[in-house]
Amino acid sequence: MDAAAASTPSSLANEGARSVIGLDIRDAPFNDARMRAESAGVADRVTFVTSTAAQVDAVVSLDSFEHFEDPRDIFSLMRKSLRPGGEILTSFGPTWYHPLGGHLFSVFPWAHLISTEKVLIRWRTDFKTDGARKFSEVQGGLNQITILRFEQIVRASGLEIVAIETVPIRKLQKLHNRLTREFTTAVVRAVLRRNDSKSDSSAR
């Protein structure tokens, strides 16, 4: 939960949400988030948990989908947590083919595509000692998700894409189109809806 994500529960409550759940697999980010909620005067409407079985009207996910170890499983969990007609609002990036899609490993544009995972992990051991042997094992994890794979996983998870926007990298805006979007998109924004015409078995 980064600074933007930590402020989101309070922002949603300020906008009129009657109840907001801040969810993260770690407890550490909650201290800052709770202070933000108290400062905003909405602490009575915001709770922070590492797991929940609550049914909700909407799920908001910021800067996360490129880090989930198993996006399919996350989509399945999100879908099951939605009430009928509920929506997922997500914004994330950079995706894998972005010039800096390797995050820490993008020491120069597209370094993570030019160099092998083995070489980059070996380079990382010069200053990290966590024993990570692949991209998915580093802190935060990297699942190498692309825009196309995101769309495929969404549809296979019993969700439908209501709207999707691929925001171009400013300097590459003139080159940005359907054919080049994997390499020229800065951020993906999407609205997804629970598709009740598909059975839960299709979302597993």
Secondary structure, DSSP 4 states (H G I P E B T S, - for coil): --HHHHHHHHHHHHTT-S-EEEE-S-STTHHHHHHHHHHHT-GGGEEEES-----EEEEEEES-TTT-S-HHHHHHHHHHHEEEEEEEEEEE---TTSTTTTGGG-SSTTHHHHS-HHHHHHHHTTT--S---SGGGSTT------HHHHHHHHHHTTEEEEEEEEEEPGGGGGG-STTTHHHHEEEEEEEEEE-TTS-GGGG-
